[in-house]
């Protein structure tokens, strides 16, 4: 099994560089077993959403991750957690926050100082664990 770096996935989905895009396509189509880490997905979401030429909206990024999951030769690290995060992301949470929260699902609370928007939104969506700003 070979692990993918974010740049392979970016070239595969953006096809913004002809040479690297073709190579990335070949890798995705021909390699028998590929591994994608959660951190790679985090970077992929960030790159796609901040693309200067044509930023991907939430819905399209969700479709990219779903497409990647359906590829028969791709294994995504801790996919249960990624799936939970993806659902929260679709409901309006930032992907990184959603992934942090999903990874903490066995905890009683998620504490955050500075990200009050995250705390309010996660609690409004009734996500678990409950988010709190420590006093």
Backbone as a chain_set.jsonl record, in Angstrom:
{"seq": "XXXXXXXXXXXXXXXXXXXXXXXXXXXXXXXXXXXXXXXXXXXXXXXXXXXXXXXXXXXXXXXXXXXXXXXXXXXXXXXXXXXXXXXXXXXXXXXXXXXXXXXXXXXXXXXXXXXXXXXXXXXXXXXXXXXXXXX", "coords": {"N": [[0.844, -1.176, 0.0], [0.477, 2.231, -0.776], [0.913, 5.518, 0.445], [-0.822, 8.59, -0.031], [0.164, 11.906, -0.714], [-1.069, 15.194, -0.112], [-0.726, 16.835, -2.395], [-0.87, 15.128, -4.612], [-3.562, 14.404, -4.654], [-4.692, 16.94, -4.967], [-3.739, 17.696, -7.539], [-4.997, 15.662, -8.989], [-7.771, 16.179, -8.619], [-8.052, 18.928, -9.265], [-6.743, 19.224, -11.709], [-5.013, 21.194, -12.678], [-2.481, 21.388, -13.577], [-1.049, 20.181, -16.336], [0.914, 18.095, -16.771], [1.5, 17.041, -14.139], [-1.119, 16.516, -13.402], [-1.868, 14.462, -15.162], [-0.102, 12.458, -14.346], [-0.957, 12.147, -11.68], [-3.537, 11.219, -12.156], [-2.954, 8.753, -13.359], [-1.692, 7.471, -11.2], [-3.859, 7.305, -9.394], [-5.572, 5.672, -10.809], [-4.113, 3.337, -11.421], [-2.565, 2.318, -9.292], [-2.691, -0.348, -7.015], [-3.341, -0.268, -4.242], [-4.072, 2.383, -2.168], [-3.483, 4.793, 0.372], [-5.06, 7.232, 2.379], [-4.473, 9.679, 4.656], [-6.125, 11.167, 7.523], [-5.181, 13.724, 8.014], [-4.29, 14.441, 5.532], [-6.694, 14.705, 4.152], [-7.676, 16.902, 5.52], [-5.879, 18.906, 4.72], [-6.414, 18.785, 1.964], [-9.089, 19.679, 1.813], [-8.694, 22.305, 2.713], [-6.993, 23.354, 0.702], [-8.621, 23.086, -1.611], [-10.823, 24.692, -0.928], [-9.657, 27.16, -0.699], [-8.678, 27.79, -3.152], [-7.455, 30.026, -5.447], [-8.247, 30.558, -8.104], [-10.689, 29.209, -8.567], [-12.489, 28.651, -6.049], [-13.618, 25.778, -4.309], [-16.932, 25.083, -3.34], [-18.581, 24.098, -0.213], [-20.331, 21.891, -0.777], [-19.257, 20.764, -3.104], [-16.724, 19.995, -2.227], [-17.426, 18.08, -0.36], [-18.435, 16.195, -2.135], [-16.085, 15.505, -3.481], [-14.625, 14.21, -1.442], [-16.367, 12.102, -0.935], [-16.276, 10.839, -3.438], [-13.608, 10.039, -3.481], [-13.661, 8.215, -1.375], [-15.191, 6.19, -2.473], [-13.576, 5.043, -4.38], [-12.212, 1.999, -5.338], [-9.61, 1.241, -4.723], [-8.712, 2.811, -2.681], [-8.028, 3.55, 0.679], [-9.227, 5.192, 3.45], [-7.953, 6.7, 6.289], [-9.276, 5.918, 9.455], [-12.067, 6.0, 8.764], [-14.682, 6.092, 9.827], [-14.64, 8.243, 11.628], [-14.007, 10.297, 9.834], [-16.293, 10.224, 8.235], [-18.275, 11.012, 10.078], [-17.332, 13.6, 10.564], [-17.582, 14.688, 8.028], [-20.347, 14.744, 7.714], [-21.036, 16.671, 9.673], [-19.679, 18.823, 8.592], [-21.106, 19.174, 6.23], [-23.361, 20.174, 7.367], [-22.609, 22.672, 8.087], [-20.406, 23.178, 9.743], [-16.966, 24.057, 10.096], [-14.515, 22.16, 8.338], [-12.126, 21.265, 9.599], [-12.702, 21.765, 12.327], [-14.914, 20.082, 12.535], [-13.714, 17.603, 12.128], [-11.985, 17.478, 14.336], [-13.877, 17.458, 16.399], [-15.332, 15.106, 15.823], [-13.316, 13.229, 16.197], [-13.067, 13.402, 18.899], [-15.23, 12.14, 19.949], [-15.61, 10.293, 22.016], [-15.287, 11.693, 24.314], [-16.385, 13.836, 27.056], [-16.708, 16.539, 26.658], [-15.753, 19.22, 24.408], [-13.32, 21.571, 24.619], [-12.804, 25.013, 23.989], [-11.142, 28.064, 23.55], [-10.966, 30.356, 21.765], [-12.623, 30.025, 19.579], [-15.5, 30.809, 19.391], [-17.606, 30.862, 17.599], [-17.509, 28.313, 16.457], [-18.127, 26.809, 18.768], [-20.753, 27.736, 19.36], [-22.114, 27.034, 16.954], [-21.706, 24.206, 16.764], [-23.003, 23.35, 19.093], [-25.589, 24.279, 18.586], [-26.235, 22.613, 16.485], [-26.432, 20.351, 17.908], [-24.318, 18.553, 18.242], [-22.076, 15.969, 19.31], [-19.076, 15.484, 21.158], [-20.453, 17.852, 23.54], [-19.684, 21.3, 23.127], [-17.637, 23.626, 24.838], [-16.723, 26.769, 26.347], [-14.077, 27.301, 28.355], [-14.1, 28.524, 31.735]], "CA": [[0.0, 0.0, 0.0], [1.206, 3.497, -0.846], [0.177, 6.664, 0.984], [-0.883, 9.759, -0.918], [0.322, 13.253, -0.185], [-2.146, 16.093, -0.545], [-0.51, 17.395, -3.731], [-1.34, 14.171, -5.621], [-5.024, 14.553, -4.707], [-5.0, 18.269, -5.521], [-3.549, 17.624, -8.999], [-6.016, 14.745, -9.515], [-9.095, 16.806, -8.637], [-8.046, 20.238, -9.929], [-6.207, 19.117, -13.066], [-4.529, 22.533, -12.992], [-1.152, 21.242, -14.144], [-1.248, 19.054, -17.27], [1.845, 16.985, -16.543], [1.243, 16.427, -12.836], [-2.498, 16.02, -13.416], [-1.855, 13.172, -15.846], [0.58, 11.504, -13.465], [-1.859, 11.894, -10.551], [-4.62, 10.377, -12.685], [-2.402, 7.399, -13.519], [-1.511, 6.924, -9.853], [-5.174, 6.989, -8.83], [-6.201, 4.602, -11.585], [-3.3, 2.127, -11.592], [-2.009, 1.763, -8.051], [-3.685, -1.27, -6.463], [-3.764, 0.098, -2.891], [-3.653, 3.724, -1.784], [-3.906, 5.189, 1.712], [-5.212, 8.673, 2.574], [-4.552, 10.02, 6.082], [-7.082, 12.23, 7.877], [-4.505, 15.015, 7.869], [-4.26, 14.726, 4.091], [-8.028, 15.212, 3.825], [-7.763, 18.242, 6.089], [-5.157, 19.783, 3.793], [-7.137, 18.803, 0.695], [-10.243, 20.581, 1.978], [-8.199, 23.673, 2.798], [-6.494, 23.761, -0.621], [-9.742, 23.227, -2.544], [-11.684, 25.819, -0.548], [-8.928, 28.427, -0.823], [-8.155, 27.886, -4.515], [-7.653, 31.405, -5.92], [-8.922, 30.621, -9.404], [-12.072, 28.745, -8.456], [-12.634, 27.924, -4.792], [-14.684, 24.781, -4.264], [-17.886, 25.258, -2.234], [-18.75, 22.949, 0.7], [-20.992, 20.758, -1.427], [-18.332, 20.141, -4.053], [-15.668, 19.349, -1.441], [-18.051, 16.855, 0.159], [-18.494, 15.237, -3.249], [-14.716, 15.046, -3.728], [-14.275, 13.238, -0.405], [-17.208, 10.921, -1.19], [-15.713, 10.18, -4.616], [-12.365, 9.403, -3.043], [-14.047, 7.068, -0.543], [-15.761, 5.138, -3.315], [-12.572, 4.414, -5.232], [-11.964, 0.679, -4.745], [-8.21, 1.058, -4.326], [-8.364, 3.829, -1.686], [-8.41, 3.38, 2.08], [-9.121, 6.443, 4.196], [-7.686, 6.47, 7.711], [-10.347, 6.147, 10.43], [-13.157, 6.539, 7.953], [-15.856, 6.384, 10.669], [-14.465, 9.606, 12.112], [-14.103, 11.181, 8.671], [-17.705, 10.255, 7.841], [-18.958, 11.88, 11.051], [-16.891, 14.972, 10.315], [-18.155, 15.097, 6.749], [-21.752, 15.075, 7.972], [-21.059, 17.957, 10.381], [-19.218, 19.808, 7.605], [-22.266, 19.426, 5.357], [-24.341, 20.931, 8.151], [-22.135, 24.037, 8.261], [-19.212, 23.31, 10.568], [-15.674, 24.051, 9.416], [-14.086, 20.764, 8.253], [-11.13, 20.977, 10.639], [-13.438, 21.679, 13.593], [-15.747, 18.878, 12.475], [-12.834, 16.445, 12.292], [-11.552, 17.485, 15.74], [-15.026, 17.067, 17.219], [-15.613, 13.69, 15.567], [-12.247, 12.443, 16.813], [-13.253, 13.503, 20.35], [-16.586, 11.649, 20.24], [-15.641, 9.544, 23.267], [-15.072, 12.628, 25.424], [-17.602, 14.467, 27.568], [-16.813, 17.909, 26.133], [-14.652, 19.791, 23.628], [-13.062, 22.901, 25.151], [-12.216, 25.93, 23.015], [-11.102, 29.448, 23.993], [-11.117, 31.434, 20.795], [-13.527, 29.771, 18.464], [-16.874, 30.85, 19.917], [-18.507, 30.528, 16.495], [-17.507, 26.856, 16.423], [-18.852, 26.33, 19.949], [-22.188, 28.024, 19.163], [-22.656, 26.249, 15.836], [-21.704, 22.778, 17.128], [-24.055, 23.13, 20.085], [-26.875, 24.478, 17.916], [-26.458, 21.4, 15.696], [-26.538, 19.256, 18.882], [-23.255, 17.586, 17.995], [-21.425, 15.413, 20.494], [-19.41, 15.958, 22.498], [-20.858, 19.251, 23.674], [-18.56, 22.233, 23.103], [-17.666, 24.578, 25.938], [-15.652, 27.736, 26.524], [-13.741, 27.179, 29.781], [-14.124, 29.767, 32.519]], "C": [[0.89, 1.24, 0.0], [0.312, 4.619, -0.323], [0.25, 7.831, 0.007], [-0.637, 11.043, -0.146], [-0.793, 14.116, -0.78], [-1.963, 16.553, -1.986], [-0.932, 16.436, -4.842], [-2.853, 14.329, -5.786], [-5.434, 15.9, -5.304], [-4.849, 18.246, -7.04], [-4.62, 16.739, -9.646], [-7.368, 15.441, -9.643], [-9.123, 18.157, -9.342], [-7.627, 20.156, -11.388], [-5.72, 20.487, -13.553], [-3.094, 22.542, -13.52], [-1.21, 19.997, -15.025], [-0.372, 17.853, -16.963], [1.55, 16.278, -15.23], [-0.181, 15.868, -12.749], [-2.593, 14.651, -14.061], [-1.201, 12.093, -14.978], [-0.32, 11.147, -12.28], [-3.017, 10.989, -10.976], [-4.145, 8.926, -12.819], [-2.207, 6.719, -12.161], [-2.856, 6.456, -9.302], [-5.833, 5.806, -9.54], [-5.433, 3.281, -11.549], [-2.752, 1.52, -10.317], [-3.068, 0.883, -7.392], [-4.196, -0.895, -5.075], [-3.172, 1.452, -2.517], [-4.25, 4.073, -0.42], [-3.968, 6.708, 1.779], [-5.4, 8.932, 4.067], [-5.594, 11.117, 6.303], [-6.457, 13.607, 7.687], [-4.407, 15.422, 6.406], [-5.612, 15.276, 3.647], [-8.216, 16.634, 4.338], [-7.075, 19.251, 5.166], [-5.885, 19.893, 2.453], [-8.318, 19.757, 0.765], [-9.771, 22.032, 1.987], [-7.744, 24.175, 1.424], [-7.661, 23.994, -1.582], [-10.617, 24.435, -2.204], [-10.989, 27.162, -0.698], [-8.29, 28.602, -2.202], [-8.481, 29.277, -5.086], [-8.453, 31.488, -7.215], [-10.4, 30.255, -9.309], [-12.237, 27.953, -7.169], [-13.83, 26.965, -4.828], [-15.638, 25.106, -3.111], [-17.979, 23.978, -1.401], [-19.279, 21.719, -0.033], [-20.039, 20.019, -2.361], [-17.192, 19.427, -3.321], [-16.205, 18.053, -0.831], [-18.105, 15.784, -0.921], [-17.106, 14.675, -3.574], [-14.345, 13.961, -2.718], [-15.101, 11.961, -0.577], [-16.68, 10.134, -2.397], [-14.468, 9.394, -4.238], [-12.672, 8.138, -2.24], [-14.544, 5.894, -1.387], [-14.743, 4.468, -4.241], [-12.151, 3.094, -4.592], [-10.54, 0.458, -4.252], [-7.771, 2.036, -3.236], [-8.906, 3.452, -0.31], [-8.199, 4.711, 2.771], [-8.957, 6.101, 5.679], [-8.914, 6.811, 8.549], [-11.596, 6.727, 9.758], [-14.421, 6.825, 8.753], [-15.807, 7.837, 11.148], [-14.6, 10.605, 10.968], [-15.553, 11.317, 8.225], [-18.517, 11.141, 8.781], [-18.605, 13.344, 10.803], [-17.507, 15.514, 9.029], [-19.626, 15.494, 6.913], [-21.881, 16.427, 8.682], [-20.631, 19.091, 9.459], [-20.365, 20.171, 6.661], [-23.314, 20.272, 6.061], [-23.839, 22.319, 8.533], [-20.924, 24.234, 9.139], [-17.974, 23.347, 9.67], [-15.152, 22.606, 9.434], [-13.077, 20.4, 9.341], [-11.813, 20.838, 11.998], [-14.276, 20.409, 13.642], [-14.903, 17.624, 12.691], [-12.33, 16.345, 13.735], [-12.677, 16.961, 16.641], [-15.353, 15.586, 17.045], [-14.565, 12.8, 16.223], [-12.389, 12.407, 18.339], [-14.583, 12.902, 20.8], [-16.692, 10.836, 21.526], [-15.471, 10.417, 24.503], [-16.397, 13.234, 25.882], [-17.79, 15.874, 27.023], [-15.59, 18.234, 25.291], [-14.498, 21.22, 24.131], [-12.375, 23.755, 24.101], [-12.265, 27.355, 23.559], [-11.599, 30.418, 22.928], [-12.194, 31.224, 19.75], [-14.983, 29.689, 18.929], [-17.897, 30.505, 18.83], [-18.639, 29.006, 16.37], [-18.338, 26.298, 17.573], [-20.358, 26.54, 19.757], [-22.795, 27.13, 18.089], [-22.747, 24.762, 16.185], [-22.814, 22.477, 18.128], [-25.448, 23.324, 19.484], [-27.244, 23.245, 17.087], [-26.592, 20.154, 16.582], [-25.518, 18.141, 18.63], [-22.633, 17.154, 19.315], [-19.947, 15.234, 20.197], [-19.812, 17.436, 22.493], [-19.598, 20.122, 23.715], [-18.742, 23.263, 24.204], [-16.495, 25.543, 25.849], [-15.31, 27.675, 27.998], [-13.714, 28.536, 30.462], [-12.835, 29.945, 33.273]], "O": [[1.913, 1.292, 0.682], [-0.885, 4.664, -0.61], [1.25, 8.027, -0.683], [-1.171, 11.236, 0.946], [-1.371, 13.789, -1.817], [-2.941, 16.654, -2.726], [-1.318, 16.89, -5.92], [-3.363, 14.38, -6.906], [-6.406, 15.984, -6.054], [-5.73, 18.723, -7.755], [-5.094, 17.045, -10.74], [-8.038, 15.308, -10.666], [-10.13, 18.499, -9.961], [-8.103, 20.934, -12.216], [-5.979, 20.884, -14.689], [-2.564, 23.598, -13.867], [-1.398, 18.888, -14.525], [-0.856, 16.723, -16.9], [1.369, 15.061, -15.203], [-0.41, 14.855, -12.089], [-3.31, 13.777, -13.573], [-1.688, 10.966, -14.892], [-0.433, 9.976, -11.918], [-3.421, 10.098, -10.229], [-4.853, 7.994, -12.439], [-2.519, 5.54, -11.997], [-2.972, 5.338, -8.801], [-6.568, 5.034, -8.923], [-6.041, 2.214, -11.636], [-2.5, 0.316, -10.27], [-4.211, 1.307, -7.224], [-5.352, -1.168, -4.751], [-1.957, 1.65, -2.54], [-5.378, 3.693, -0.106], [-3.063, 7.397, 1.308], [-6.366, 8.463, 4.669], [-5.905, 11.89, 5.396], [-7.125, 14.545, 7.25], [-4.438, 16.609, 6.081], [-5.668, 16.213, 2.851], [-8.836, 17.467, 3.676], [-7.623, 20.313, 4.872], [-5.963, 20.977, 1.876], [-8.517, 20.563, -0.144], [-10.378, 22.889, 1.344], [-8.074, 25.293, 1.031], [-7.682, 24.998, -2.293], [-11.098, 25.124, -3.104], [-11.651, 28.193, -0.813], [-7.447, 29.48, -2.385], [-9.649, 29.651, -5.192], [-9.255, 32.406, -7.39], [-11.253, 30.915, -9.903], [-12.14, 26.726, -7.179], [-14.906, 27.309, -5.316], [-15.178, 25.379, -2.003], [-17.52, 22.915, -1.821], [-18.72, 20.63, 0.09], [-20.024, 18.789, -2.396], [-16.748, 18.365, -3.757], [-15.501, 17.043, -0.796], [-17.851, 14.609, -0.656], [-16.975, 13.497, -3.906], [-13.813, 12.916, -3.093], [-14.585, 10.86, -0.384], [-16.644, 8.904, -2.372], [-14.301, 8.238, -4.626], [-12.014, 7.112, -2.414], [-14.328, 4.735, -1.033], [-15.037, 3.425, -4.824], [-11.771, 3.073, -3.421], [-10.301, -0.435, -3.439], [-6.589, 2.09, -2.898], [-10.072, 3.089, -0.156], [-7.118, 5.295, 2.689], [-9.723, 5.317, 6.241], [-9.519, 7.869, 8.372], [-12.1, 7.785, 10.135], [-15.172, 7.729, 8.388], [-16.8, 8.561, 11.08], [-15.24, 11.645, 11.123], [-15.993, 12.412, 7.874], [-19.35, 11.929, 8.333], [-19.474, 14.215, 10.829], [-17.905, 16.677, 8.967], [-20.083, 16.468, 6.316], [-22.74, 17.234, 8.328], [-21.167, 20.196, 9.54], [-20.564, 21.341, 6.337], [-24.067, 21.003, 5.416], [-24.539, 23.067, 9.216], [-20.447, 25.361, 9.273], [-17.955, 22.731, 8.605], [-15.322, 21.902, 10.429], [-13.175, 19.329, 9.939], [-11.532, 19.895, 12.739], [-14.338, 19.739, 14.673], [-15.337, 16.69, 13.365], [-12.258, 15.25, 14.293], [-12.452, 16.133, 17.523], [-15.622, 14.892, 18.025], [-14.892, 11.735, 16.746], [-11.89, 11.49, 18.99], [-15.012, 13.139, 21.929], [-17.789, 10.707, 22.071], [-15.511, 9.913, 25.625], [-17.404, 13.153, 25.178], [-18.92, 16.354, 26.935], [-14.535, 17.616, 25.434], [-15.449, 22.0, 24.075], [-11.475, 23.289, 23.403], [-13.326, 27.81, 23.989], [-12.526, 31.196, 23.157], [-12.626, 32.179, 19.105], [-15.609, 28.631, 18.864], [-18.939, 29.919, 19.123], [-19.739, 28.481, 16.2], [-19.164, 25.409, 17.367], [-21.145, 25.617, 19.969], [-23.857, 26.541, 18.287], [-23.77, 24.13, 15.922], [-23.489, 21.454, 18.016], [-26.382, 22.606, 19.84], [-28.415, 22.877, 16.996], [-26.831, 19.051, 16.089], [-25.814, 16.956, 18.783], [-22.664, 17.885, 20.304], [-19.593, 14.864, 19.077], [-19.533, 18.163, 21.54], [-18.576, 19.722, 24.273], [-19.855, 23.716, 24.472], [-15.423, 25.201, 25.35], [-16.168, 27.969, 28.831], [-13.36, 29.551, 29.863], [-12.67, 30.934, 33.988]]}, "num_chains": 1, "name": "protein.A"}
